[in-house]
Amino acid sequence: MVDNTWELDIEFIGSGGDGVAHKYDGEVVYVPRAMGGEKVICQLEHGKVKIKEIINPSSDRRNAPCPYFGKCGGCSLQHLDEGYYRQWKEQLFKDTLSKKNITADVVEPMFFIGENTRRRVSLSYVINTKDKRGFLGFCEEKSNNVVSINDCLLLTSGLRGFLPELKEMLPLLIVEERVNPKLKNKKKVKQPRNFSYIKTGSIVINEADNGMDILIEASYEPDVNIRQDLTSFAYEHKISRISWQLPSWRKPEIVIELEKPYVDFGGIKAYLSPASFLQPSKEGEQKICAEILDFLDDGDKRILDLYCGLGSFSFPLLDGGKRIVHGVDYADNMTANLQKSANTQIVNNISVETRNLYENPLEPDEMKDFDVIVFDPPRSGSLAQIEKIAEATVKASRFPKKIIGISCSPTTFARDAAVLVEAGYKISKILPIDQFIYSTHMELVAEFVWNKE
Ligand SMILES: C[S@@+](CC[C@H](N)C(=O)[O-])C[C@H]1O[C@@H](n2cnc3c(N)ncnc32)[C@H](O)[C@@H]1O
């Protein structure tokens, strides 16, 4: 070792995506973008471990297809060749579940979604108000520094093609007269260099079926000039909607809406709220829907869709009016839009409820009229509601015999699944989906059937 430089033998890629090695003194070191079997020279720079040289690269290594890989913190696994990446990710999924006592025999082969599919993106922007030059990008690995990017191969071709236009929008986000006037007048306060000249924020884009739905998140309000410029920009570039959000505002404000943005869910136009949740890719959403529909049979008429969002599963589940669906979500903007989508397109058989399922889960009696429960919670899972389902199996006169869980966290899923298994359900199938490619995140769809009686 010289200073903070080590020669390391990488043992394997850990669950966080970094190569794992032991230093001469036994301390574990995590080396980003290193692979099992490689010998590398690393250095500690500003608290981060960086590879200086790969002495013997793995035969499963490839040149990352993205020129920003290594600088941009968005992807951590582009250096694995495709076959190795798939095998590694599938194994990571199985290992995560088996640590929680879910065995591999119910796990289907992973469904892989390729590049050019991500229809939702959150980019940071940085603008120098002096020369009106700005850039868009993602944060560096483990840092708030923004790496400028002009392209991202994960995004749909529509979004990739839109990035240069979006860059043109950046100078319009400057509030000229708000250049830190208070500090200017206070002689005693030393103004930090460039403080007033840099404006930052983020831009969230959902690619709707009828154009881009853009939300600008900033710490300053849009003045009249910004509003006018963004309106012209929306007309010129056929943007469906541009909204603005300040941290202190409860809800985003719509600056200009040329058309209400929508996406197609099972033949119904589902209207979006600004930056509303969508499955990251249409391909992923359709695969999840196909799995859910495949699990149901003719007798499954009444479906409870918990954490329904805008109705990505609720509408397809109706199956042209063959079923009745009740959707529940705590985001009132999403439930309102779901209801509006149903009302305006005269979709019957669907009802919606705004409810916090963590604080106020459905009681056993409220679930007794349903044949199937679909639940798709956030990463933190759905323990309170799952415990109520378990309670229903003991207390209620009737309870759903089929349950489908969708999750982007195998760990919290396994915790919740254990409660259902203990209550008497059996996991009949788990389908892993690689919706978050080149990262360690994974999606899954799991089917539970009642296993007692
Ligand atoms: C992973 S998203 C799924 C949305 C929808 N199923 C879809 O595929 O588009 C999770 C959803 O849970 C909702 N949610 C988060 N916490 C909640 C809570 N405590 N109670 C009810 N809904 C919640 C969010 O608003 C979001 O719509």
The ligand as a MOL file (V3000), in Angstrom:
LIG
                    3D

  0  0  0     0  0            999 V3000
M  V30 BEGIN CTAB
M  V30 COUNTS 27 29 0 0 0
M  V30 BEGIN ATOM
M  V30 1 C -45.4510 1.3410 -6.9610 0
M  V30 2 S -46.7100 2.5490 -7.1130 0 CHG=1
M  V30 3 C -47.9490 1.5900 -7.9380 0
M  V30 4 C -48.9990 2.3510 -8.6640 0
M  V30 5 C -49.8110 1.5730 -9.6890 0
M  V30 6 N -50.1740 0.2500 -9.2410 0
M  V30 7 C -49.0800 1.5010 -11.0200 0
M  V30 8 O -48.6310 0.4160 -11.4100 0
M  V30 9 O -48.9510 2.5410 -11.6800 0 CHG=-1
M  V30 10 C -47.2420 2.6780 -5.4560 0
M  V30 11 C -48.4800 3.4690 -5.2320 0
M  V30 12 O -48.7300 3.4410 -3.8270 0
M  V30 13 C -49.2910 4.6700 -3.4360 0
M  V30 14 N -49.0420 4.7770 -1.9770 0
M  V30 15 C -47.8640 5.0300 -1.3500 0
M  V30 16 N -48.0400 5.0000 -0.0190 0
M  V30 17 C -49.3450 4.7170 0.2060 0
M  V30 18 C -50.1240 4.5630 1.3840 0
M  V30 19 N -49.5850 4.7020 2.5940 0
M  V30 20 N -51.4290 4.2610 1.2530 0
M  V30 21 C -51.9860 4.1070 0.0220 0
M  V30 22 N -51.2960 4.2820 -1.1200 0
M  V30 23 C -49.9920 4.5640 -1.0320 0
M  V30 24 C -48.6080 5.6920 -4.3060 0
M  V30 25 O -49.4210 6.8520 -4.4300 0
M  V30 26 C -48.4510 4.9280 -5.6270 0
M  V30 27 O -49.5150 5.1930 -6.4930 0
M  V30 END ATOM
M  V30 BEGIN BOND
M  V30 1 1 1 2
M  V30 2 1 2 3
M  V30 3 1 2 10
M  V30 4 1 3 4
M  V30 5 1 4 5
M  V30 6 1 5 6
M  V30 7 1 5 7
M  V30 8 2 7 8
M  V30 9 1 7 9
M  V30 10 1 10 11
M  V30 11 1 11 12
M  V30 12 1 11 26
M  V30 13 1 12 13
M  V30 14 1 13 14
M  V30 15 1 13 24
M  V30 16 1 14 15
M  V30 17 1 14 23
M  V30 18 2 15 16
M  V30 19 1 16 17
M  V30 20 1 17 18
M  V30 21 2 17 23
M  V30 22 1 18 19
M  V30 23 2 18 20
M  V30 24 1 20 21
M  V30 25 2 21 22
M  V30 26 1 22 23
M  V30 27 1 24 25
M  V30 28 1 24 26
M  V30 29 1 26 27
M  V30 END BOND
M  V30 END CTAB
M  END
